Amino acid sequence: MKTEKRFLPNISLCILLDAIGMATYSFPALGEVADVVWAPISAFMFYKLFGGRLGMIGAVLSFAEEIIPATDSMPSFTIAWFIRKKE
């Protein structure tokens, strides 16, 4: 059985991506419009950074977090980094 080598992205990049997702709170009128734009980008980046099962599940959750109003405060990239680090 072949074991897949897991890639651990840079923690600084994960924190930055979470900060971008939370930054839409800074613009009350534009916040939800920005979330509609950021949600698919966030999901794509999540999948590319983490890959595999964690990347797929995380991408779906990241998309949902960004698209649903008032749920941007969860640092999903950073949480996934800790999960991957523990593996």
N, C-alpha and C positions, 0 to 999 in steps of 0.2 A: 504494500500500500504506500503510495507516494504522499508525503506530507507537504502541504503548501506553505511556502515561506510567507509570513505575515509582515506587511510593511507598516511601520509606525511613523505616521506623519509628525511633523514638527509641532510641538505644543504651542509655540508662538503663533503659528498659522491657524491652529484651531481656535485659539482665543481671539485672534483677529476676525475670523469668520463669524464667530458668535457675536462679537462687538458690532459688526456690520449689520447682522440681523436685528440686534437690539437698537441700533441707531435710528431706526424709523420712528421710534418714540419721540425723537427730537423734533420731528416735523408733524405736528398734529393733523394738519389738513392733508398732507401728502403721505402720511404714514401708511395707510392701508393701500394706496396706489403703489407705493414703493414695495410693499410686501408682495403684491401680485407679480411684480417684476422679479423680486429677489427669490421667491419661493422655488421656481424651477431651477434657477442658477444654484441655489443652496443645495437642492436635492442632487443635482448633477455633480457638484463638487464633493458632496458627502460620499456618493458612490465611488467616484474616482479616487478619493483619498483613502477610503477604508476597504473597498472591494469586498467580494465574497458575500456571505450571509449578513454580516454586520453592516456592510455598505448598503445592501438592498433594503434591509429593514430600516436602517437609519435614514436612508434617502426618503423613504415614504413618510417616516415620522417627521423629518426635517421639513418636508414640503407641507405637511399638515400643520405643523407648528407655525410656519410663516404665513400660511394662507388663512388660518382661523384667527379672527381678531382677538387681541389681548393675550396671546400665548407666546409672545416673542421672548419672554424673559428666561426660558430654559436654555442653558448653554449646551446644546446637543453635541456640537463638535468636541467640546472639552470632555464631556461625559464619555463619548465614544473613545476618545484618546485614552482615558483611564481604563476603560474596558479592554482595549487592545493591549495596553501596557501590561495588564494583569495576565493576559493569555500566555 
